[in-house]
C-alpha cells in the first residue's frame, strides 16, 4: 500500500503529515522554519527533512512506502532533491507555493479565492479556466498589509508616538511591556532592534499582533483604527484578485487563513463584513485544518494534478 506525504513549510514552522491513500492522516512531524528568504539553506533543509523523518517515525512506516508527496514550501527543489531521493525513493514529488495547499485546507473546489493573514499577507486565486494570480505577498518591504507584521508595526508606531508626546495614550503600550517583561520604551526598542536575536525583527514584530487584537476587542481607539485599516487592505487584496480572474460576481469559496485570521476576533469580523458587501456571492470559509492537510487533500486528487501544480518533477 502506498502512502501520501504533505509538507507545509514557512517562516515560522514546518509540518509534515503522512496519510493513507484515502487521505486519513496517520503520522505527523514538526520542525523549525523553512523559508529561504529568511533562513540559510542548512536550516531550511534540516527543517523539511527533519519534519518528514519525524512523521515517518510517528506512524512506523518507511520512506520507501511513500508514493506521492506534495510540498507547499518556499524552498528550491534542488536543495532537497538528493535527500528526498534517498529517503523517499518511490515517491513522485509535487512542489507548490503555500497558496494552493492553504486553499485546499478549506475548500474542495478547483477554483476560488484565498486570503492569508499570518506573519505576512497575500491573496491568491484560480478561476475555472485554470488561470492563477496573486495580490500582495511581497513581504515587509512592499507592505504586508493586514498581516501580523503590519498589526505589530502599527502598534509600535502608536506606542512610540505616545511615549514621545506626538500621539494619544493607548493600552497597547502597557500590554506590550507586560508581554516583553519590561517597563520602559527602551525595553521595547531592545526587543525590536536587539542583536541578541538570531532572526529578522519581522517575526518578533508579528508576535505582537495578538496584543492589537486584544486591545481592539477591549475598545482601545488606536487599536480599533489599526484593525479597521488592516481589514480594508485585506478586503482590497481579495477583491483585486477576484477582479483579475473575472470571479468578483461569481459564486465561489473564499478561504480565510493564516494565524491572524484563524484566531478570530475583531479583524476577522471586520474582513467578513466587508467581503459580504463587496463579494456577496462568495462563501467565506475559515479552515479548521492546517495547510499541510490541504497538501494531503491535493495528493489524494490524482486526477486534478495538471490543474493545480505549478511544476512537477520526478527524481529518477
Secondary structure, 3 states (H helix, E strand, C coil): CCEEEEEEECCCCEEEEEECCCCCEEEEEEECCCCCCCCCHHHHHHHHHHHHHHHHHHHCCCHHHEEEEEEECCCCHHHHHHHHHHHCCCCEEEEECHHHHHHHCCCCCCCEEEEEECCCEEEEEECCCCCEEEEECCCHHHCCCCCHHHHHHHHHHHHHHHHHCCCCCCHHHHHHHHHHCCCCHHHHHHHHHCCCCCCCHHHHHHCCHHHHHHHHHCCCHHHHHHHHHHHHHHHHHHHHHHHHCCCCCCCEEEEEECHHHHCCCHHHHHHHHHHHHHCCCEEEECCCCCHHHHHHHHHCCHHHHHHHCCEEECCC
